[in-house]
Amino acid sequence: MDEYKQLNLKESWATEEKEGVLIEDFVCKDLHQLILELADEKDVKVASQAEVLDAWRKLCKVQYNVPECLRYFKGRSEELSSITNMLKHRSSATVTTHGVGGVGKSQLVVYWIRKNLQRYNFVAWIRAEEYFIFLQDLISLGTKMGLVFDDTTESPEEHARRTFRAILERGSDRLPSLLVFDNANSFKKLQERHWIPHSGSACHCIVTTRDNTSASKDEQVMVGPLDQESALAITNHFLEPKIGRQLSKEEEGKVLKVFESFDFLPLAIVSFATLATLGLDQAIQNLKSILSANLSLAPHYGGLMRDSVWAVLRAQMESLSPHARKLLNYLSVVAPENA
């Protein structure tokens, strides 16, 4: 709790979820005095525990379900700038980041959010790969926002709609809300179901998806392969603690040839760093074997059969290292269908 002792709730973030702590207890005990001071400044009545919680929800910045930011992030400066330029100076706007699975769309957005939190009053991260998960996340968020749902008179979708409207109401022209729909199968379906914030709302929306056919081109950010410099920097970052040094020029050449075979997919780069516990030559050979046995590559990036890569590499990495799961989080490579 030390990080919250001197918290300025008007400028900093009271986080929705803190491991091992009931958020209601955290707000009513640790943040109680700070909320009273803020409520007094805003002429908001606070006389009971319920009103403390209500004031916290109304007056304090909140983020929900946003994944942890990577401790090491390299490259993507053009994509980060594109997101910023598409959203700045606009009280409402929607951007899609699209690319093949495993390329790092989600972690690009996570990194951008962490660098731009000061722009927002409320940030919510909603998983969108399946519609029932999408509704579930919105309903869970609504409960944390203090909404009361009646299962006897409302459907799950109606619960989710109420949360959606509450998110839009939290924003202002000066500090809009930010809503992220992660790993959506189709931007068009979200649009048709009226889940994309309307132009008059004080809300920004970012959608990560493989689908590049629906949103207008001026609202799209293409996330492609990593450049060689970033690929080597990431490799050396993970390898140096294991082998006590960075790659030599000769080793870099060998590694880059393998990465090129995988079209510099971040999944392959992080996988190599994990496999390198066996030795560099063995790691290179393992990746080559996986490539020849499990992939059919077209001469362009979209031809990569990533699901085959995932299934084989995940099995090998999990058997080699207890830290493989953590490494798999790099650039949001966390599931066969997520990225």
C-alpha positions in Angstrom: 0.0 0.0 0.0 3.0 2.3 0.3 2.5 3.6 -3.3 -0.9 5.0 -2.3 0.1 6.8 0.9 0.7 10.1 -0.9 -1.7 9.5 -3.7 -3.2 12.5 -5.4 -6.5 11.0 -6.6 -7.1 13.9 -9.0 -4.0 13.1 -11.0 -3.1 9.5 -10.2 -4.8 6.2 -10.6 -6.8 4.3 -8.0 -6.6 0.8 -9.5 -9.7 -1.4 -9.7 -7.9 -4.6 -8.8 -5.1 -5.1 -6.3 -3.9 -8.6 -5.7 -5.0 -10.1 -2.3 -7.1 -7.0 -1.4 -10.9 -6.5 -1.5 -11.3 -3.3 -3.4 -14.1 -2.1 -1.2 -11.9 -2.5 1.9 -9.0 -0.8 0.2 -11.1 2.2 -0.8 -12.9 2.6 2.5 -9.8 2.2 4.7 -6.6 3.2 2.8 -8.2 5.8 0.5 -10.9 7.1 2.9 -9.3 10.3 3.9 -8.1 11.2 0.5 -11.6 10.6 -0.9 -13.1 12.8 1.8 -10.8 15.6 0.9 -11.5 15.3 -2.8 -15.3 15.0 -2.2 -15.2 18.2 -0.1 -13.4 20.0 -2.9 -16.0 18.9 -5.4 -19.0 19.6 -3.1 -19.9 15.9 -3.1 -21.7 14.6 0.0 -20.0 11.7 1.8 -21.5 10.5 5.0 -21.4 6.7 4.8 -19.2 3.8 3.6 -21.5 3.4 0.6 -21.1 7.1 -0.3 -17.3 6.8 0.0 -17.4 4.0 -2.5 -19.8 6.0 -4.7 -17.5 9.1 -4.5 -14.5 7.0 -5.4 -16.3 5.7 -8.5 -17.4 9.1 -9.6 -14.4 11.2 -8.8 -11.2 9.1 -9.0 -9.4 7.8 -12.1 -10.0 4.1 -12.5 -8.5 1.5 -14.8 -10.0 -2.0 -15.2 -8.4 -5.2 -16.3 -5.5 -3.6 -18.2 -2.7 -6.2 -18.6 0.7 -5.6 -17.1 3.1 -3.6 -19.2 6.3 -5.3 -20.4 9.4 -4.4 -18.5 11.2 -4.4 -21.8 9.7 -3.0 -25.0 11.6 -2.3 -28.1 10.6 -0.8 -31.4 7.2 0.1 -32.7 7.8 3.8 -32.6 5.9 4.4 -35.8 2.8 2.4 -34.7 2.8 4.2 -31.3 2.9 7.6 -32.9 0.1 6.6 -35.3 -2.2 5.7 -32.4 -1.4 9.0 -30.7 -2.0 11.1 -33.8 -5.3 9.4 -34.5 -6.6 10.0 -31.0 -5.1 13.4 -29.9 -7.2 16.5 -30.0 -10.4 14.5 -30.4 -12.9 13.9 -27.6 -14.3 10.8 -29.4 -12.4 8.5 -31.8 -11.9 4.8 -32.7 -8.7 3.2 -33.8 -8.1 -0.5 -34.8 -4.7 -2.2 -34.6 -4.6 -5.2 -36.9 -2.1 -7.8 -37.9 -1.7 -11.6 -37.9 -1.8 -13.6 -34.6 1.3 -13.4 -32.5 2.6 -10.2 -33.9 2.1 -8.2 -30.7 -1.0 -6.0 -31.2 -2.2 -6.3 -27.7 1.1 -5.5 -26.0 1.5 -2.6 -28.4 -1.7 -1.1 -27.0 -0.9 -2.0 -23.4 2.4 -0.1 -23.8 0.7 2.9 -25.4 -1.9 3.0 -22.6 0.8 3.0 -19.9 2.5 5.9 -21.6 -0.7 7.9 -22.0 -2.7 7.3 -18.8 -2.7 11.0 -18.0 -5.0 11.6 -21.0 -7.9 9.6 -19.5 -10.3 9.5 -16.6 -11.3 5.9 -17.0 -9.7 3.0 -18.9 -11.3 -0.4 -19.4 -9.8 -3.5 -21.1 -12.5 -5.9 -22.5 -11.7 -9.3 -24.0 -13.6 -9.6 -27.3 -12.5 -12.9 -28.8 -15.8 -14.5 -27.9 -19.1 -12.7 -27.4 -20.0 -14.3 -24.1 -16.6 -13.4 -22.7 -17.1 -9.8 -24.0 -20.4 -9.6 -22.2 -18.9 -11.2 -19.1 -16.1 -8.7 -18.8 -18.5 -5.7 -19.2 -20.9 -7.1 -16.6 -18.0 -7.7 -14.2 -16.9 -4.1 -14.7 -20.4 -2.8 -14.2 -20.6 -4.6 -10.8 -17.3 -3.0 -9.8 -18.7 0.4 -10.9 -21.6 0.0 -8.5 -24.3 -1.0 -11.0 -27.0 -3.3 -9.7 -28.2 -5.9 -12.1 -31.5 -7.8 -11.9 -31.2 -11.2 -13.6 -35.0 -11.7 -13.4 -35.8 -8.7 -15.6 -32.6 -8.0 -17.7 -30.6 -10.2 -20.0 -26.8 -10.4 -19.8 -26.6 -8.2 -22.9 -28.8 -5.6 -21.2 -26.5 -5.7 -18.2 -23.5 -5.2 -20.5 -25.2 -2.3 -22.3 -25.7 -0.5 -19.0 -22.0 -0.8 -18.2 -21.2 0.5 -21.7 -23.3 3.6 -21.2 -21.8 4.1 -17.7 -18.3 4.1 -19.3 -19.3 6.7 -21.8 -20.8 8.9 -19.1 -17.5 8.8 -17.1 -15.6 10.7 -19.8 -15.4 14.4 -20.5 -14.0 16.5 -23.3 -10.9 17.2 -21.2 -10.5 13.7 -19.9 -12.3 11.1 -22.0 -12.8 7.4 -21.2 -10.7 4.8 -23.0 -12.3 1.5 -24.0 -10.2 -1.3 -25.4 -11.8 -4.3 -27.2 -9.0 -6.9 -27.4 -8.7 -9.6 -30.1 -12.1 -8.9 -31.7 -12.9 -11.3 -34.5 -14.6 -8.6 -36.5 -14.7 -4.8 -36.2 -17.8 -4.7 -38.4 -19.7 -7.0 -36.0 -18.9 -4.7 -33.0 -20.1 -1.8 -35.1 -23.3 -3.5 -36.2 -24.1 -4.4 -32.6 -23.5 -0.7 -31.6 -20.6 -1.4 -29.3 -18.3 1.3 -30.9 -18.8 4.6 -29.1 -20.7 7.2 -31.1 -19.0 10.3 -32.4 -20.6 12.6 -29.7 -19.3 10.6 -26.8 -16.3 11.6 -24.7 -14.7 8.2 -25.3 -11.8 6.8 -27.2 -11.9 3.2 -28.4 -9.1 0.9 -29.5 -9.9 -2.4 -31.1 -7.2 -5.1 -31.6 -8.1 -7.5 -34.4 -6.8 -9.6 -37.3 -9.6 -8.1 -39.4 -8.4 -5.2 -41.6 -11.5 -5.0 -43.8 -14.0 -3.0 -41.8 -12.6 0.2 -40.2 -11.7 3.1 -42.5 -8.1 3.2 -43.5 -7.4 6.5 -41.7 -8.3 4.8 -38.4 -6.2 1.7 -38.8 -2.7 0.9 -37.5 -1.0 -2.1 -39.2 1.2 -4.1 -36.8 3.7 -6.0 -38.9 7.0 -7.9 -38.3 9.7 -6.5 -36.1 12.7 -4.9 -37.6 16.1 -6.6 -37.3 17.4 -4.1 -34.8 14.5 -4.6 -32.5 14.6 -8.4 -32.9 18.3 -8.6 -31.9 17.8 -6.2 -29.0 15.0 -8.3 -27.6 17.0 -11.5 -28.2 20.0 -10.1 -26.4 17.9 -8.8 -23.5 16.6 -12.3 -22.8 19.8 -14.1 -23.6 22.4 -12.1 -21.7 21.2 -13.2 -18.2 21.4 -16.8 -19.3 24.7 -16.9 -21.2 26.5 -14.0 -19.6 27.0 -12.0 -22.8 25.3 -10.7 -25.9 25.4 -12.5 -29.3 28.6 -12.1 -31.4 28.3 -10.8 -34.9 28.6 -14.3 -36.3 25.9 -15.6 -34.0 23.6 -12.6 -34.9 23.9 -13.5 -38.5 22.8 -17.1 -37.8 19.9 -16.0 -35.6 18.7 -13.4 -38.1 18.5 -16.1 -40.8 16.2 -18.2 -38.6 14.1 -15.2 -37.7 13.8 -14.3 -41.3 12.3 -17.8 -41.9 9.7 -16.9 -39.4 9.1 -13.5 -40.9 10.4 -11.9 -37.7 7.3 -13.0 -35.8 7.8 -12.0 -32.1 6.6 -15.4 -31.0 9.6 -17.0 -32.8 12.0 -14.4 -31.3 10.9 -15.0 -27.7 10.7 -18.7 -28.3 14.3 -18.8 -29.5 15.4 -16.9 -26.3 13.7 -19.6 -24.2 15.1 -22.5 -26.2 18.6 -21.0 -25.9 18.9 -22.5 -22.5 19.9 -25.6 -24.5 22.7 -23.7 -26.2 22.6 -21.4 -29.2 23.3 -24.0 -31.9 20.7 -26.4 -30.5 18.1 -23.6 -30.2 18.7 -22.6 -33.8 18.4 -26.2 -34.9 15.2 -26.7 -32.9 13.6 -23.7 -34.5 14.6 -24.9 -38.0 13.2 -28.3 -37.3 9.9 -26.8 -36.2 9.8 -24.6 -39.2 10.4 -27.5 -41.7 8.1 -29.9 -39.9 5.1 -27.7 -39.0 5.0 -24.7 -41.3 3.9 -23.9 -44.8 5.2 -20.4 -45.7 4.0 -18.2 -48.5 6.6 -15.6 -49.6 4.8 -12.9 -47.5 4.0 -12.4 -43.9 0.3 -13.3 -44.1 1.3 -16.9 -45.1 2.7 -17.8 -41.7 0.7 -20.6 -40.2 1.1 -19.3 -36.6 -1.3 -21.8 -34.9 1.0 -24.7 -35.9 4.0 -22.7 -34.6 2.2 -22.0 -31.3 1.2 -25.6 -30.6 4.7 -27.0 -31.1 6.7 -24.2 -29.4 4.4 -24.0 -26.4 4.8 -27.7 -25.7 8.6 -27.5 -26.0 9.0 -24.3 -24.0 6.8 -25.4 -21.1 8.8 -28.6 -20.8 12.1 -26.7 -20.8 11.5 -23.8 -18.5 9.2 -22.8 -15.6 9.5 -19.2 -16.8 8.2 -20.0 -20.3 4.7 -18.7 -19.5 6.1 -15.3 -18.5 8.1 -15.1 -21.7 5.0 -16.0 -23.7 3.4 -12.9 -22.4 5.9 -10.9 -24.4 4.1 -9.0 -27.1 0.9 -10.5 -25.9 1.6 -14.0 -27.2 -0.6 -15.6 -24.6 -2.9 -18.0 -26.5 -3.3 -19.6 -29.9 -6.1 -17.3 -30.8 -4.9 -14.2 -28.9 -2.5 -11.6 -29.9 
